[in-house]
Each structure stands twice: as C-alpha cells, then as structure tokens.
Amino acid sequence: VFFKMLKGNNVISEFFLNALYIKENKNILIFHSHLDKNLLDCSLQLFTENYNRFPSYQLIMNNLFEILLCLLLRFKPSHMNVNQVKQYSDIRIIEMLQYIQQWCEHITIQEMAEEFNLSQSYLSKYIARKLGKSFREIRQEIRLEKACEMLTGSNSQVDHIAAAVGYQNVEHFIRLFKKKYHVTPHQYRLNNKV
C-alpha cells in the first residue's frame, strides 16, 4: 500500500518519504476528520479484520488501508497539517526520493544527476548530507522493500523478483536481503504470505 502512495505527488506520499528516508525526521501528519462517517467505517472495518483474523484478513486489511489513505487525500488542505519537532521543508530531496522510488530498478547516480541538472559528485554529497545515507544505500533499501512486496503479493520466483527490482545476480540479491531482514527471501515469503 505504501509503495502505491509513495509514487504520488500528495501530502501523504511526501510525509511517508520523509518518515522513511530523511534522518532525524520527527513529523506528525494530522487530519481533522470531524467524525467523517466513511473514515470511521473504514477504521472500524480495519479494526474488526485485525481482531477476527479470518482467512485472507491481511489482504482485506491492505485494501482497507489503501481506501483509508485515499479517503484522507480527499480532505481539504485546511483540515490537515504537519506538526514538526524539527522544521524540514526541502522539496528537492522529496522529488529525488520519489524519482528513485519510481526508477529504482535501473537508475544510476549519473542518470539521476542528469535528471536534476547536477554534477554526480554534488548529488552524491547532497543526498548523503540530507539523508545520512548514500545513493546506493537508499536505492538498495527501496529495491529490497519492493522485493518484500513482491514476495508476499505474488508467486513469482525469487530470481524473477531479483531481476525485477534491479539485481541480475540472484545470489547477491539473497545475501543483501538476508543481511537486511535476517531471513532468506523464501523464508520471508513463508513467514509473511498473505
């Protein structure tokens, strides 16, 4: 659900990109719902599915959560605000994260530098300074997160998933995956299958 939202250009995608990738981010996104009936109904259904845990409850919860986020996007800007412990308003880094998110399978630092009209060295330093991680680390995180989504949401073979997220060497992909999640992709799928 988050990956679909991250590709958009809205307050929720900006909030989640900040939360996931920007160091020392302490933002809170607040929606003033005024007891919106659709929002209450959706929240109650989410709670009920989680409480009962009937077959396929996770799939239903994912869909309900996506509906919940879409309902929130309907709110007028005057009914939402971001409270910040530390002010952060660099829209350029948000655009860069969205770009990496969209093209993570094959994007290089050189291609990204060209897209944002920056030199490679400046872009590399800029990302490291703003995010506390290198371009490669951010790209790898995004690739592995997409792989998790594919492992739980499809029956594709691990080598196909590795290639789909940008890794031609499946053994390298498995090593990186295991280092981050402490299980192999196959074990991850078995533990988290919807």
C-alpha positions as CSV (number, residue, x, y, z in Angstrom):
1,V,0.0,0.0,0.0
2,F,2.8,2.4,0.9
3,F,4.6,1.9,-2.4
4,K,1.5,2.9,-4.3
5,M,1.2,6.0,-2.2
6,L,4.9,6.9,-2.5
7,K,4.6,7.3,-6.2
8,G,2.0,10.0,-5.9
9,N,2.5,13.7,-5.5
10,N,0.5,14.5,-2.4
11,V,0.8,15.2,1.3
12,I,0.7,11.5,2.3
13,S,3.5,10.5,-0.2
14,E,5.6,13.4,1.0
15,F,5.0,12.5,4.6
16,F,5.9,8.8,4.2
17,L,9.0,9.6,2.1
18,N,10.2,12.0,4.8
19,A,9.4,9.4,7.5
20,L,11.2,6.6,5.7
21,Y,14.3,8.2,4.3
22,I,15.2,11.5,6.0
23,K,17.3,11.4,9.1
24,E,16.1,13.0,12.3
25,N,12.6,13.4,10.9
26,K,10.0,14.0,13.6
27,N,6.9,14.9,11.7
28,I,3.3,14.1,12.6
29,L,0.6,14.3,9.9
30,I,-2.7,15.3,11.4
31,F,-6.1,15.1,9.7
32,H,-9.0,16.8,11.3
33,S,-11.8,14.4,10.3
34,H,-14.7,15.9,12.1
35,L,-16.1,12.4,12.6
36,D,-16.2,11.7,8.9
37,K,-18.6,8.6,8.5
38,N,-16.6,7.0,5.7
39,L,-13.4,7.3,7.6
40,L,-15.0,5.9,10.8
41,D,-16.5,3.0,8.9
42,C,-13.2,2.1,7.2
43,S,-11.3,2.4,10.5
44,L,-13.8,0.1,12.2
45,Q,-13.6,-2.5,9.4
46,L,-9.8,-2.4,9.7
47,F,-10.0,-3.0,13.5
48,T,-12.6,-5.8,13.0
49,E,-10.5,-7.6,10.4
50,N,-7.4,-7.4,12.6
51,Y,-9.3,-8.6,15.7
52,N,-11.1,-11.5,14.0
53,R,-8.2,-12.6,11.7
54,F,-10.4,-14.7,9.4
55,P,-8.8,-16.2,6.3
56,S,-7.3,-13.6,4.0
57,Y,-7.7,-10.9,6.6
58,Q,-4.3,-9.4,5.8
59,L,-5.3,-8.9,2.1
60,I,-8.5,-7.3,3.2
61,M,-6.6,-5.1,5.7
62,N,-4.2,-3.9,3.0
63,N,-7.1,-2.9,0.7
64,L,-8.9,-1.2,3.5
65,F,-5.8,0.7,4.5
66,E,-5.4,1.9,0.9
67,I,-9.0,3.1,0.9
68,L,-8.4,4.8,4.3
69,L,-5.4,6.7,2.8
70,C,-7.4,7.7,-0.3
71,L,-10.2,9.0,1.9
72,L,-7.7,11.1,3.8
73,L,-6.5,12.5,0.5
74,R,-10.0,13.9,-0.1
75,F,-9.6,16.2,2.9
76,K,-9.2,19.9,2.2
77,P,-5.8,21.3,3.0
78,S,-7.3,23.4,5.8
79,H,-8.3,20.1,7.5
80,M,-4.7,18.7,7.6
81,N,-1.4,19.9,8.9
82,V,2.1,18.6,9.6
83,N,3.4,19.2,13.1
84,Q,7.2,19.3,13.1
85,V,9.5,19.0,16.0
86,K,12.3,20.0,13.6
87,Q,11.3,22.1,10.6
88,Y,12.1,20.3,7.3
89,S,11.0,21.7,4.0
90,D,13.4,20.7,1.3
91,I,11.1,19.7,-1.5
92,R,14.0,18.9,-3.8
93,I,15.0,15.9,-1.7
94,I,11.4,14.7,-1.7
95,E,11.4,14.8,-5.5
96,M,14.6,12.9,-5.6
97,L,13.3,10.2,-3.3
98,Q,10.2,9.9,-5.5
99,Y,12.4,9.6,-8.6
100,I,14.5,6.9,-7.0
101,Q,11.3,5.1,-5.9
102,Q,9.9,5.2,-9.4
103,W,13.0,4.1,-11.3
104,C,14.9,2.1,-8.6
105,E,15.3,-1.0,-10.8
106,H,17.8,0.6,-13.2
107,I,18.5,4.2,-12.0
108,T,22.2,5.2,-11.7
109,I,23.6,8.2,-9.9
110,Q,24.7,9.6,-13.3
111,E,21.2,9.4,-14.7
112,M,19.8,11.0,-11.7
113,A,22.3,13.8,-11.8
114,E,21.4,14.5,-15.4
115,E,17.7,14.4,-14.5
116,F,18.2,17.0,-11.7
117,N,20.8,19.1,-13.6
118,L,23.5,18.5,-11.0
119,S,27.0,17.0,-11.1
120,Q,27.4,13.5,-9.9
121,S,29.7,14.5,-7.0
122,Y,27.4,17.3,-5.8
123,L,24.3,15.0,-6.0
124,S,26.1,12.2,-4.1
125,K,27.2,14.6,-1.3
126,Y,23.8,16.3,-1.2
127,I,21.9,13.0,-0.7
128,A,24.4,11.9,1.9
129,R,24.1,15.2,3.8
130,K,20.3,15.3,3.6
131,L,19.5,11.6,4.2
132,G,22.5,10.4,6.1
133,K,22.9,7.5,3.6
134,S,24.5,7.2,0.2
135,F,22.5,7.0,-3.1
136,R,23.4,3.3,-3.3
137,E,22.1,2.6,0.2
138,I,18.8,4.4,-0.5
139,R,18.4,2.7,-3.8
140,Q,19.1,-0.7,-2.2
141,E,16.6,-0.1,0.6
142,I,13.9,0.8,-1.9
143,R,14.7,-2.2,-4.0
144,L,14.6,-4.6,-1.1
145,E,11.3,-3.1,0.1
146,K,9.8,-3.6,-3.3
147,A,11.1,-7.2,-3.3
148,C,9.3,-7.8,0.0
149,E,6.1,-6.5,-1.5
150,M,6.5,-8.9,-4.5
151,L,7.4,-11.8,-2.3
152,T,4.2,-11.5,-0.3
153,G,2.0,-10.3,-3.1
154,S,2.9,-12.7,-5.9
155,N,4.1,-16.2,-6.6
156,S,7.0,-15.1,-8.8
157,Q,10.2,-17.0,-8.3
158,V,13.0,-15.4,-6.3
159,D,15.3,-15.0,-9.4
160,H,12.5,-13.2,-11.3
161,I,11.9,-10.9,-8.3
162,A,15.6,-10.2,-8.0
163,A,15.7,-9.2,-11.7
164,A,12.5,-7.1,-11.4
165,V,14.0,-4.9,-8.7
166,G,17.3,-4.5,-10.4
167,Y,19.6,-7.4,-9.3
168,Q,20.8,-9.6,-12.1
169,N,22.8,-11.8,-9.7
170,V,20.3,-13.7,-7.6
171,E,23.0,-14.8,-5.1
172,H,24.0,-11.2,-4.4
173,F,20.3,-10.3,-4.0
174,I,19.8,-13.1,-1.5
175,R,22.9,-12.0,0.5
176,L,21.7,-8.4,0.7
177,F,18.1,-9.5,1.6
178,K,19.3,-11.8,4.3
179,K,21.7,-9.1,5.7
180,K,18.8,-6.7,6.0
181,Y,15.9,-8.9,7.1
182,H,17.8,-11.8,8.7
183,V,16.0,-14.4,6.6
184,T,16.2,-15.6,3.0
185,P,13.6,-14.3,0.6
186,H,12.0,-17.7,0.6
187,Q,11.7,-17.7,4.4
188,Y,10.4,-14.2,4.3
189,R,7.7,-15.3,1.9
190,L,6.7,-18.2,4.0
191,N,6.6,-16.0,7.2
192,N,4.6,-13.2,5.6
193,K,2.4,-14.7,2.8
194,V,-1.0,-13.1,2.6
